[in-house]
Amino acid sequence: MRAQGLLLLAALLALGSQLPGTVGCKKHEKSGGCPPDDRPCLQNIPDQCTADHQCPMGKKCCSRACFLQCLPKVIVKYGRCPLDTLHCLSPIQHMCNRDKDCPNSKRCCPGACGRDCRSPVKG
């Protein structure tokens, strides 16, 4: 009987590790992501929100240049974008705008010379 209990515990732990990333969200954080923010900060505008729960349904509290604003949320694929430590010497050119622009499980990630489709890293 003890072996069956350990087997059940192992199965539950394995299933828990397969849950989508939205399960571990911060309290009051809505699922989905924010659209990319490429604009420079031209003027200091007061924040319109500080957390997702202050935004109407279907919107998230997102960074826009130098302030926070409620914006329509976008679908975000699983995994994190890899960090890019390179510095671009040519003009910025975006190959994608959102994750849905990328095939399969690839994500639209910021790179040195603009956003492009990349394989995500776990976590």
Summary of the structure (lengths in Angstrom):
residues: 123
radius of gyration: 18.8
end to end distance: 35.6
largest distance: 67.4
contacts: 270
relative contact order: 0.16
helix: 20%
strand: 21%
